Amino acid sequence: MPNMNTPLPFQDRHVLVAGGTSGIGAGIAHAFLRSGAQVTLTGATDPEVQRARSDPLLAAAQVQVLDVRQSDAVQACVAQFQQLDVLVNCAGVIRRGQEHDPEVFAQVIDINLQGTMRLCTAARSLLAQSKGCIVNTASMLSFFGGGLVPAYSASKGAVAQLTKSLAIAYAADGIRVNAIAPGWIATPLTQALQDDTDRSAVILGRTPMARWGTPADVAGPVLFLASPAAAFITGVILPVDGGYLIT
């Protein structure tokens, strides 16, 4: 049984999880809350925020609306912090079958890539003060293409390169910048694929661990990358995919 007097790993750490109201982001927020962090999480709309507030654990977090496409809103979100130790960028969208439309393509890039950059830029000075870190969300599609999702694939490839570039640029500030690259994770975003017996069988057939991942599977690596155990790790794109990329 753990010693109740032992501080939790993220006690007194302030964590911002953008896109933390559902799916992978919510799983990450859950993990930080259980580890003692003071967590602020954001969702794109009021309904998303209200759903998160109904979650018994997420109710312990500060939950607010943030449209990462809006520079002023991003700046205002970060300005509320006196201390920020960890920024996790999980805000993102995918528009399967629609992304060949240049307008839809631009919208996906604006959220997934430019939204990540906006938050990194806004948080840099606070993270420099705390010698904190950033964990971005890349994807398997950072490594190979997706015919139905050219914008998503392009944005996630760019997030991987952005992560490496910011790791270099921010190192002098004492800020580490890494990314996780989730594989097939069971979330609302992938529900249609989970429900498609044939498509799911193909996915699991290529995944050596032969199962869908869970948000909790992704949260552990994020906590590792944000912890002192990863103090000499920066610029890494860490696949969390049950081995999908190696087959």
SULKAQUI-V684704 format. One record per run of one state. SS is the DSSP state (h for helix, s for strand, l for the rest). FROM is the first residue (numbers start at 1). TO is the last residue. Records with the same first field share a line. If there is no record, write none. Layout:
BEGIN
SS = FROM-TO + FROM-TO
END
This chain:
BEGIN
l = 1-13 + 19-22 + 35-37 + 44-45 + 54-57 + 61-61 + 66-70 + 80-85 + 90-101 + 131-132 + 138-139 + 143-149 + 174-175 + 183-184 + 186-187 + 196-196 + 207-212 + 214-214 + 227-227 + 231-236 + 241-243 + 247-247
s = 14-18 + 38-43 + 62-65 + 86-89 + 133-137 + 176-182 + 185-185 + 213-213 + 237-240
h = 23-34 + 46-53 + 58-60 + 71-79 + 102-130 + 140-142 + 150-173 + 188-195 + 197-206 + 215-226 + 228-230 + 244-246
END
